[in-house]
């Protein structure tokens, strides 16, 4: 919910405009509508949502409800306001993007950790799209979307490679490759604990948690979520952490993060999925202090989109493949891990 509309809930019924719409999934547990919306609308407070309900702006199945209404599976929850939604204004910013490749059809960028990919409510500037608009005047769907040229995304605090389309044909061509899972994507990740198998495959449907909509979870029975497959191989072991290479067969939201949490090895530094929990290890000198200091060096999930491969949209049969070295923060903690093992555990 945006702050500029929070005090403007009253208006004639004929003039109300829908600003947000959420459909409750089949497995949704009974939950107060204010809590339900708070899980989705990350840039507002529960108190403001309750005020919206008091003003008649929260609707369930097109009927006004109060804050204590309990959302059921299949309910359509909307927020309606007296004025139409404002478009997010796209503008160019010189962000010194690391452009790995550029031609008339595609751009490949190595995104730093901490950069949001596209503008959204709460992130109006400093995004990858803002930087791309500084470099390229026109990107496909630029007049209709806050995501011009985008065919895939990576999380704000994940670093690494993305491809962006420069024209409509390239956008459709690349989108089909991602949909057909014919792109190559490899990530390097630091998982907590000792991942036992040298290589393996993690499967399980991924969908939003039925308790917390901000978090993705793995549903083994396939009743909820979408099919997801992550292949991994171990690159380096430290006993208390494992460097792994991950190949995505599917591309679900938070896929690697949720999958590794599911098998008991959350990614180092991943606040959402348990990667800040650093238990002490008796007999390991100053281990907890050592790991807490590492969190200061790499203050995000240790996940990097290292390799990206795809077929070029217009150069038929030509396959492009790009690699990006690990960023400094991940390299730094890995070197500290090696030194700790050499000094204390050899």
N, C-alpha and C positions, 0 to 999 in steps of 0.2 A: 504494500500500500504506500502510495507516495504522500509525502508530507503536504504538498500543495493542494491536495484535495480532501484532506482529513476533516476539515471543518465545513464541507459543502455537501452534506448528505441529503439535505431536504430539497424537494422539488416535486413538480407535478409528475404523476405516474407516467404520462405520455412522453415525458422528456428525460426519462432515466436511461443511462447508458451502462452497458455491462463492461466492467473493467477487468475482472478476474473471474475465471471459471475453473472449477476443479471437480472431477468426477471420482467419487469414492470407489475404490476397488472392491471386488467380490469378497475379499478376506478382511475387510476393514472391521476392526473391533469398534463397539459402540464408544463414541468419544464426543465430548462437548464440542460444539461447532467452533467456539473461540479457540480451543486447543487445536482442533483440526486445521483451522486457517493459519494459526501461528506457526505450525510446522512447515507450511508452504511459504508464507510471506515473511522472509527473513529480514526485511528491512523496516519492520514496523513492530509495535509493542502489542501485547495481548490486551492492554487497557484500551488502546485505540480501536482494536477490533471490537471490543465490547461496546464502545461508544457507537460504532457503526451499526451494530445490531440494535442498540437502543433507538437509533434513528430510523430503523427500518431498511437499512441498506444491505443487510445480509439476507440472502434468499436461499431457500432449499427447495428444489423442484418448483421454482418460480414463486414461492410463498415466503413472506417475511417471517423470520424466526428470531427468538431471543438467544442470548449467549449460552443458555443451558440446554438448548436443543441438542440431542444426541444423534450424531451422524451415523447413518446405517449404510451397509453395502449398497452401491448403486445410486446413492443420493447425488444430485447435481448441486453443488454449492457455488453461489455467485456473489459478487460484490457489485452493486449498482450505484451509480452516482449521477448527479444532475447535469454534469458536463461530459462531453466525449473524452476518451482517453487521449492524452497528449503523446505525440510521436517523440521518440528519443531522437534528438538532433545529432546527426553524424557530422563530425568535423575533423579536419586533418591536424595532426600533431607530429612534429619531428621528434621521434623517439629513438633514433639511431638503431633501427632494427638490424639484426644480423641476418642478411639475405644470403642464403647459401646458393641459390640458383634462381635465375630469372630469364624467361623468354616471352614470346608474345602470347602464350597460352597459360603458363603456370608460373607460380612463385613458390619457392620453398624457403621457409624461415626457421631459424633456430631460436625458439622463444625462451626467454629467461624465466626462472621461477619467480613468482610474485606478480606476473603480468596476466591480467584477465584477457581472454581471447576476444570477446566482443562486448560492446556496451549493453548495459541492462540497468534496471532500477537499482541505484546504489553504486553503480560503476559507470559514470558518464564520460570519463576521459581516461587517458593513459592506457587504453586497451590496444591489443594488436591491430584491430581494425582502424583505430585512430592513426596509428603509425603507418599502416598500409595506404590509407587515403592521402597521406603526405607524399608517398612515393608514386602512387598511381591515381590519376584523376578519375578514372572510371573502373568500377568493378561490377560484375553482374549482380542484378537485383538491388543495386545501390539505392534506388528510389523507393523500394517497397519493403526493405528489411533492414534490421540492425545488424545483419550478418552477411554483408555482401562478399561474395567469393568463397565463403566457407563451405567446405564439404565434410569436415570433421573438426573435432576440438580436443584439447587436452586441458586438464584442470589448471586453475590459477597457479597452484604451488607445485605443479609438475613442469619440468623443463623439457626442451627438445623440439623435434622437427614436426612441422605442419606444412601441408601443401595447400595453396590458395589458387582458385581459378581466376583467370583474367577476362574470360568471356563466357557467354551463355553455353556455348557448345562444350567448352572445356569443363564447365561446372557440371553439366549433365553427364558427360563421359566419366569424370572422376567419381561422381556420386554413385554411378552404377557399379564401378569397381569396388567401392566401399560396401555397397549393398550386397554384392556378390561375394565378398570376402576374398577378392583376388589381389588386394594390395598386400604388401609385406610390411609388417610393423614389429619392431623389436624394441623392448624397453629393458633398461638395467634398473634393478631395484635392490635395496638393502632390506632384507627381512630379518626381524628379530628372532633369536633362537637359532638352533641348528636344524636346518631343513634336511631331513634324513636321506631321502632319495636323491641320487645324483641328477635325475631327470624325472619329469612326471607331467601329468595333465590334471588340471583342476576343472571340474565341470559342476554345474548347478545353476538353476535359473536365478537371475538377479533381478530384483525389483525393490521398490521403496519399502522400508520397514513398516510393518503394520502398527508399530508403536511410535516411531519417530520418522516422519516423512522426509527429513533432511538426510537420512542415512539410508544407504543401500544395503540389502542383506541377501543372503543366498538361501533359496528355497529348494531343498533337495527333491521334494516330491513333484515338482513341476507344475503344481496347481497355480502358483502365482509367479510373477516375474517373467523374464525372457531368457531363452536358452543362451548360455554363455560358456565358452571354452577358452582356457588359458594354458598354453604349454610352457614349461619352464625347464631350465637346466642350470645346475650349480656351477658358478665360475670360481668362487673362492669361499673358503670356510674360515671362521674365526672362533667357533665354539659357541659364542654368545650372539652371533649374527652371521648372516649368509648373504653373499652377493650372488644374485640370480639374474639370468637373462630370460625374458618373457616374450613369447610370441603369441599375438592375439589371433584367435580364429574368428572371434566375434568382437564387437566393439560396444559394450554396454557401459553405461555411466559408472565410474569408479570400479571398473571390472577387476583390475589387478589388485587394487586396495581391498575390495570386498572379498575376493577369492582368497587372498593370503590371510586375511583376518579369519576367514572361515576354517582354514586348516591349522589355525593356531599360531601363525607367524605374521602378525601385523607388520606393516612397513615401518622402519625406523622413522620417528618424527611425525607420524601420521596421527594428529590429534583426534580426528573423527573416528578412527578405527583401532584405537588402543596402542598406538605407536609411541606414546609418551610414558608408558608404564615401564619403569626400569627397576626391577627388583634387585636387592642386594644379593651377592653370591658369596657365601662364607668361604674363606680361603683364597678369594680373589682380591688382591690388594686394591683398596679404594675403588672398587669396581663401580658402585653406584655414583660416586662423585665423578669418576671418569666419564660415565655415560651421560650424566647431566651436563657436563661441560661440552660433550659432543653435540648435544641438542642446541647449544648456543651457537655452534659453528654451522650446523645444518638445521636451521629452524623451520623445517617443512618436511613433508613426506619425501623420503629419499627415493625418488622415481624420476627417470629420465627417458624420454623417447629418443633412443639412440640411432635407430635405423628406420628409413622409410623408403619403400619401393613401389613403383606403379608404372603402368603403361602410359606413354605420352599420348595426349588426346589427338594430335594431328600427325605425328610421325609414326605411322602405323607399324606395329611390331617392335618399336623401340621402347625398351624398358629402362627407366631411370631408377637409380638407387643412390641414396645419400646416407651419410653417417655423420654423427655429431659426437665429439668427445665428451666425456663426463664433465659437468661444470665443476668449478673450484670447490664449492662446499661439499659435494659428494666425494671428490678426490681427497679432500682434507681429512674427512672422517675415516675413510678407508685406510689412509696412510697411518693415522693414529691407531686404528684397530691393529694393523700389522705390527706397529711398534709395541703395543701393549702385549700382544701375543708373544713377540720375540723376547721381551724382557721378563714377563711374569708367567707365561704358560709353556715356554719351550722345554 
